Amino acid sequence: MANQERGERTITVDGKDYIVKLTTGAMAELEDVCSTPEKPMTFPQIIDRVMRGSVKYLRLYVWASLVDKQPEMTVADAGKLIDAAGGMAGFDKLLNQITDANTPDPEDLRPQTAQATTTAIRGTGVRSTSKRVRSA
């Protein structure tokens, strides 16, 4: 079962559930797969190509989103999954679910303020009555 608090979502294709989550490792591997020594690609560049309709990059993005929870998933399997979901046209709804799973909540992006600490109160309990002794 997908843990939504951890950014996981469940998609169902042909009656089978798949958990999607794009991990940092999967994003790095996606960059490796899409890059050449002459032309490295960053993750935002890959997402831009997915959003512009590149089938090649969409298939790789889907694979990367699935491989953490389904390690046996291949890139070819991701293509078959897209086909089983209705091809490019039918896959839109599932793509939105995958994208939602990989988009942080706006609340999580808010800058966090440091908690104020007070130095006047240290420790717990009553004040100690023991006295220091000279060391030998």
C-alpha positions in Angstrom: 0.0 0.0 0.0 1.3 3.5 -0.9 2.4 5.8 1.9 1.0 9.1 0.9 2.9 10.9 3.7 6.1 9.8 2.0 5.0 11.0 -1.4 3.9 7.6 -2.7 0.8 7.1 -4.8 -0.9 4.0 -6.1 -1.9 3.8 -9.8 -4.0 0.9 -11.1 -3.6 -0.4 -14.6 -5.5 -3.5 -15.8 -6.5 -4.3 -12.2 -3.0 -4.3 -10.9 -1.7 -1.7 -8.4 1.6 0.0 -8.8 3.2 2.3 -6.3 4.9 5.3 -7.8 7.5 7.5 -6.1 10.4 9.3 -7.7 13.3 9.0 -5.4 16.5 11.0 -5.5 18.4 7.9 -6.7 15.9 7.3 -9.5 16.2 11.0 -10.6 20.0 10.6 -10.7 19.7 7.4 -12.7 17.2 9.1 -15.0 19.8 11.8 -15.6 22.5 9.2 -16.3 20.3 7.3 -18.8 19.3 10.5 -20.6 22.8 12.1 -20.7 25.7 11.6 -23.0 29.3 12.7 -22.3 28.8 15.5 -24.9 25.4 16.5 -23.6 24.6 16.0 -19.9 20.9 16.4 -19.0 19.5 17.7 -15.8 16.3 16.5 -14.2 14.4 19.8 -15.0 15.4 19.4 -18.6 14.0 15.9 -18.7 10.8 17.0 -17.1 10.5 19.8 -19.7 10.8 17.2 -22.5 8.1 15.1 -20.8 5.8 18.1 -20.6 6.4 18.9 -24.2 5.2 15.5 -25.2 8.3 13.4 -25.8 7.3 9.8 -25.7 10.9 8.6 -25.1 11.3 10.8 -22.0 7.8 10.1 -20.7 8.5 6.3 -20.8 11.8 6.9 -18.9 10.1 9.2 -16.4 7.4 6.6 -15.7 10.0 3.8 -15.3 12.0 6.0 -12.9 8.8 6.7 -10.8 8.1 2.9 -10.6 11.4 1.3 -10.2 11.9 2.0 -6.5 8.8 0.0 -5.4 8.9 -2.4 -8.4 12.6 -3.2 -8.8 11.8 -5.7 -11.5 10.3 -3.0 -13.7 12.2 -2.3 -17.0 11.9 0.6 -19.3 10.2 -1.7 -21.8 7.7 -2.7 -19.1 7.0 1.0 -18.4 6.1 1.4 -22.1 3.8 -1.6 -21.9 2.2 0.0 -18.8 1.5 3.2 -20.7 -0.1 1.2 -23.6 -2.2 -0.8 -21.1 -3.4 2.5 -19.6 -4.7 3.6 -23.0 -1.6 4.9 -24.6 -0.5 8.5 -24.5 -4.1 9.9 -24.5 -5.3 7.5 -21.8 -2.3 7.9 -19.7 -2.9 11.6 -18.9 -4.8 10.8 -15.6 -2.1 8.5 -14.4 0.6 10.9 -15.4 -1.1 13.5 -13.2 -1.1 11.1 -10.3 2.6 10.4 -10.8 3.4 14.1 -11.0 1.3 14.9 -7.9 3.2 12.2 -6.1 6.5 13.8 -7.0 5.5 17.4 -6.3 6.2 18.6 -2.8 3.3 20.2 -0.8 3.5 24.0 -0.8 3.5 23.8 3.0 6.8 21.8 2.9 8.4 24.5 0.7 7.8 27.3 3.2 11.0 28.5 4.9 11.2 27.2 8.4 12.0 29.5 11.2 14.4 28.5 14.0 12.8 27.6 17.3 13.7 30.2 20.0 15.7 28.6 22.8 16.2 30.0 26.2 19.5 29.6 27.9 18.3 30.6 31.4 16.8 27.2 32.1 19.1 24.3 31.8 18.6 20.7 32.8 15.6 19.3 34.6 14.6 18.9 38.2 15.8 20.7 41.3 19.0 22.6 41.7 21.9 20.4 42.7 23.3 20.8 46.2 26.5 18.9 45.6 29.8 20.7 45.8 32.9 20.4 43.6 35.8 18.6 45.1 39.4 19.1 44.4 40.9 16.5 42.1 43.8 14.5 43.2 
